[in-house]
């Protein structure tokens, strides 16, 4: 099902300005680091078919172009009218609409969990009660206060001085807007272990911290304070996959990064992320990404495929793997 319907295609002056800024701030395909830690610019000059990805807790705002994300039977649209918030790291499938004439342009902001926790202490208690279990991902209309803050952030990131002095306070404002919106309860639950969702968020952080080790479902369920049956059911409700499949997906995404960015061969990367069998790693890699590890390396290095994934960035303490 499609969880949101894109709004009108009207382009506001603010959006036009964002596109102008991002065209300069994001000159290369894929992710471009900004002058602030945890903030990256996005560009894609061609359409990409549906493919596997792993997103860290983050806010993704597109100012031009469109992506569709798939999580189980849910479809999330994010474009110039909708932004996406991930409250927990999630395996995801994404397709991209873009072209040379009208490239996809956007900005990704890692959710700083320490900042979020500090802000939650200052937010009115009236925002703290969720009626139902939160979700791991939300697609939300881009309202004027949020849009204004994003535009001010982009303007500040043009200048080293503005980025250093003004950038952190604008990021804090953006985090505040998210926490007081419909997504706020999910981040709150993830931080405070409220609801089943919060306990699953704890298990996800454990997996991303220790994915190389021999994790088992019994241990994860026990640490989450759930019976095995409840843990399985709630884990799938949040991630649309089973606990051990999630562990496998995390390992494969991390191995892909090691191969691309550290130049590791497939067998070394497989061993580094916890695989004992290189042939099993190759089979599972091809099943997830639709291409063998060797062919994937060739595709990414020659620029014939999707934009390269970025180095994982930890919200603290675990590391989350991310791709475009």
C-alpha positions, 0 to 999 in steps of 0.5 A: 500500500502507498502510505502517502500521496504526493502533494501538488507539483507547485514549486515554491520560491523556497524550493527553487532556492534549495535546488539552486543551492544543492546544485552547487553543494552537491556537484558529484553523484552520490553523497557529498560531505557537508561542513557539518558532521552527520550532514550530507548532500545527495545527487543522482542524475539518472533513474535507478531501479528498485534495490536493497539499502540499509538506512541509519536513523536519519532525516532525508529531505529531497528538493528535486526528484523522487524516491519510493521506499519499500518496507514489506507491503508499505510504500513510502514516497519522498520528494519535494513535498514529503520528507522521510524520517528513520527512527531506527536502522532499517533494511529498505528497498529504494527506486529513484526517479531522476534525469540529467536534465532534472537530477535528484537533489537532497540532504540527509541528516543523521539523527543525533540521539544525544541531541534528541535525548537532551531536547526531549527533556525540554519538550512539553510532557503533552508530547510524550504519550503515543496512542499506538505503537510507533513506526520505524519510518515516517513520510511526512508533508514538508510544512513551512517551519520545517522547510524554512529551517532546511533552507537556512541550513543550506544557506549556512553550509555555503560558508565555513564560518556560518556552518560552524557558528549557525549550523549546529543551532539550525540542526537543533531546530530541525531535530526539534521539529521532528521530535514535536511532529508525528515522528517524535514518539518513535524516536522517544520510544527508541531512546527510552525503550517505551512500548515493544517498539523501544525494546526492538530498537534496543535489539537493533542497536545491539545488532549494529554494534555486534553484527560480527559476533555469533548473535542468536535470537534467544539472546536478543529476545532475552536482552529485550525482555520478551518471550521468543514468540513476542520478540519474533512478532514485534521484530518483524512488525518494525523491520518487516524481516526476521531477526536473523535475516536482519543480521545477515542483511546488516553483514552484507551491507557492511561487507559491501562498504569494506569492499568498495572503500577499503579495497578488500576482496570478497573473501576478506570482507566476508570474514571481517563481517562474520562469514565463515564460508566465502561461497555462502557469502557470495550466494547471499550477496547476489541474492540481496543485491542481484549481482555477485561481489566481484561484479558489484565491485566492478560496477561501483568502481567504474561508475556504471551503477548506483551512487557509491554508499558512504562510510557508516557514521555512528550516532553512538555507540553502534555503527549504522550502514547506509547507502543511497 
